[in-house]
Amino acid sequence: MAFSEFEQRRFEKAASRFIETRRPPPEIRPQLDLGFRLEGQSIEIFEIRPDWQRPSETVEESVAKATYVKRAKEWRVYWQRADLRWHRYEPYPTASSIEEFLQVVDEDAHCCFFG
């Protein structure tokens, strides 16, 4: 079940605030930028960079993901390892709100999200 329109707007607003605080300066954004997407019950944060083989094209490199589990009333926090699979972020596997998830990603205490 997808989020309600109200929830979706609230989550988009929180993610937009997070992205704006983490984005590089405008002159660097053509080489590195941040974005997010909401799909189903998940929110994903990703970096946007030019493709190294075709600089006129961009690629998205996933940074962090949270999936809302309604019956548990929690967000499950994931990070993407070198194997390109999502793994639970064991130091902080769940968050009670989207804001808490974004705070965990921002702090990046174990350098899993932004290195």
C-alpha positions in Angstrom: 0.0 0.0 0.0 1.4 3.4 -1.0 1.5 6.4 1.2 -1.4 8.8 1.4 -1.0 12.1 -0.4 -0.6 13.9 2.9 2.2 11.4 4.0 3.9 11.6 0.7 4.0 15.5 0.8 5.3 15.4 4.4 8.1 12.9 3.4 9.0 14.8 0.3 9.2 18.0 2.3 11.5 16.4 4.9 13.7 14.8 2.2 13.9 18.1 0.3 15.1 19.9 3.4 17.7 17.1 4.0 18.9 17.3 0.4 19.2 21.1 0.4 21.5 21.0 3.5 23.7 18.3 2.0 24.0 19.5 -1.6 27.3 20.8 -2.8 27.7 24.4 -4.0 26.0 25.3 -7.2 29.2 25.4 -9.2 29.9 21.7 -8.3 26.5 20.3 -8.9 27.1 19.5 -12.6 29.8 17.1 -11.3 28.1 15.9 -8.1 24.6 16.4 -6.8 22.1 14.7 -4.5 18.5 13.5 -5.2 15.8 11.4 -3.7 12.8 9.4 -4.8 9.7 7.9 -3.1 8.5 4.6 -4.5 5.9 2.5 -2.8 6.8 2.3 0.9 10.5 3.4 0.4 12.5 6.5 0.1 15.9 6.4 -1.5 18.7 9.0 -1.5 21.2 9.0 -4.3 24.2 10.9 -5.8 23.9 12.1 -9.3 27.2 12.2 -11.3 28.2 12.2 -15.0 28.9 8.8 -16.4 32.7 8.3 -16.6 32.5 6.8 -20.0 29.8 9.1 -21.4 30.1 12.4 -19.6 27.1 13.8 -21.3 24.9 11.2 -19.5 24.3 11.1 -15.8 24.2 8.1 -13.4 22.6 7.7 -10.0 24.6 6.0 -7.2 22.4 4.9 -4.3 23.4 6.2 -0.9 20.7 5.2 1.6 17.2 3.7 1.7 14.4 3.4 4.2 11.3 1.2 3.8 8.3 1.8 6.0 6.8 -1.3 7.6 3.3 -0.4 8.5 2.5 -3.3 10.9 5.7 -2.6 12.9 5.3 1.2 12.6 9.0 1.7 11.8 11.3 2.6 9.0 13.9 -0.1 8.2 17.2 1.6 7.3 19.5 0.2 4.5 22.8 1.0 2.9 24.2 -0.3 -0.3 27.4 -2.2 -0.2 30.0 -2.8 -3.0 27.9 -5.9 -4.1 25.2 -3.4 -5.0 22.7 -5.0 -2.7 20.8 -3.3 0.1 21.9 -4.4 3.6 20.4 -3.5 6.9 22.3 -0.7 8.6 23.1 -2.7 11.7 24.3 0.1 13.9 20.8 1.6 13.5 18.5 -0.9 11.7 15.2 1.0 12.4 13.9 4.5 12.8 10.6 5.6 14.2 10.2 8.5 11.7 11.5 9.8 8.4 13.2 12.6 10.2 15.1 10.1 12.4 16.1 8.2 9.3 17.5 11.4 7.7 19.3 12.2 10.9 21.0 8.8 10.9 22.1 9.3 7.3 23.3 12.8 7.9 25.4 11.7 10.9 26.8 8.7 8.9 28.6 7.6 12.1 30.1 4.5 10.4 30.8 6.1 7.0 28.5 3.7 5.2 26.4 6.2 3.4 28.7 8.9 2.1 32.0 7.2 2.8 
